[in-house]
Amino acid sequence: MWKIFATSLGIMFLAEIGDKTQLTVISLASRYRSPWLVFTGAALAMILATAIGVVLGSFLPHLIGERTVRFISGGFFILFGVLVLFGK
């Protein structure tokens, strides 16, 4: 049980360092000078997004298959990358 927890914590922590979310939170905290409100809002948003991911990851592979889920996830990842490249 602790191995799963530590793996999830470590991977998510490393993935989030320096990404757009963290840079946005830094910008918001400096802009509004209300770090606790920014922290609370960002933390709740991350919890909600993670909860949705866990729920979908728990049942979606059983409905459409793990390979299909990976294909769809990869497609969205590529789509978002292309949109960022073109400034959309």
C-alpha positions as CSV (number, residue, x, y, z in Angstrom):
1,M,0.0,0.0,0.0
2,W,2.8,2.5,0.9
3,K,4.7,1.7,-2.2
4,I,1.7,2.7,-4.4
5,F,1.3,5.9,-2.3
6,A,5.0,6.8,-2.5
7,T,5.1,6.1,-6.3
8,S,2.1,8.3,-6.9
9,L,3.4,11.1,-4.7
10,G,6.9,11.0,-6.3
11,I,5.7,10.8,-9.9
12,M,3.2,13.6,-9.5
13,F,5.6,15.8,-7.6
14,L,8.3,15.4,-10.2
15,A,5.8,15.9,-13.1
16,E,4.4,19.1,-11.6
17,I,7.8,20.9,-10.9
18,G,8.1,23.8,-13.3
19,D,5.1,22.9,-15.4
20,K,2.5,25.4,-16.6
21,T,0.3,24.8,-13.5
22,Q,3.1,25.7,-11.1
23,L,4.1,28.8,-13.1
24,T,0.5,29.9,-13.2
25,V,0.2,29.6,-9.4
26,I,3.4,31.6,-9.0
27,S,2.0,34.3,-11.2
28,L,-1.4,34.3,-9.4
29,A,0.2,34.5,-6.0
30,S,2.4,37.4,-7.0
31,R,-0.4,39.2,-8.8
32,Y,-3.1,38.9,-6.1
33,R,-0.8,39.0,-3.0
34,S,-3.1,36.5,-1.3
35,P,-1.0,33.3,-1.2
36,W,-3.4,31.3,1.0
37,L,-6.4,31.9,-1.3
38,V,-4.3,31.0,-4.3
39,F,-3.0,27.9,-2.6
40,T,-6.5,26.8,-1.5
41,G,-8.0,27.4,-5.0
42,A,-5.1,25.6,-6.7
43,A,-5.1,22.7,-4.3
44,L,-8.9,22.2,-4.6
45,A,-8.6,22.3,-8.4
46,M,-5.8,19.7,-8.4
47,I,-7.7,17.5,-6.0
48,L,-10.8,17.7,-8.3
49,A,-8.8,17.0,-11.4
50,T,-7.0,14.1,-9.8
51,A,-10.3,12.6,-8.5
52,I,-11.8,12.7,-12.0
53,G,-8.7,11.0,-13.3
54,V,-8.8,8.3,-10.7
55,V,-12.5,7.6,-11.2
56,L,-12.1,7.4,-15.0
57,G,-8.9,5.4,-14.7
58,S,-10.7,2.9,-12.4
59,F,-13.5,2.0,-14.7
60,L,-12.8,3.2,-18.3
61,P,-10.2,0.5,-19.1
62,H,-12.8,-2.1,-18.3
63,L,-15.3,-0.6,-20.6
64,I,-13.2,0.2,-23.7
65,G,-9.8,-1.5,-22.9
66,E,-6.5,-0.2,-21.6
67,R,-5.0,0.1,-25.1
68,T,-7.8,2.3,-26.3
69,V,-7.5,4.5,-23.2
70,R,-3.8,4.9,-23.8
71,F,-4.5,5.7,-27.5
72,I,-7.1,8.3,-26.6
73,S,-4.9,9.8,-23.9
74,G,-1.9,10.0,-26.3
75,G,-4.1,11.7,-28.9
76,F,-5.2,14.4,-26.4
77,F,-1.6,14.9,-25.3
78,I,-0.6,15.4,-28.9
79,L,-3.6,17.7,-29.7
80,F,-2.8,19.9,-26.7
81,G,0.8,20.1,-27.7
82,V,-0.2,21.2,-31.3
83,L,-2.6,23.8,-29.9
84,V,0.1,25.2,-27.6
85,L,2.5,25.3,-30.6
86,F,0.0,27.4,-32.6
87,G,-0.9,29.6,-29.7
88,K,-4.5,28.4,-29.4
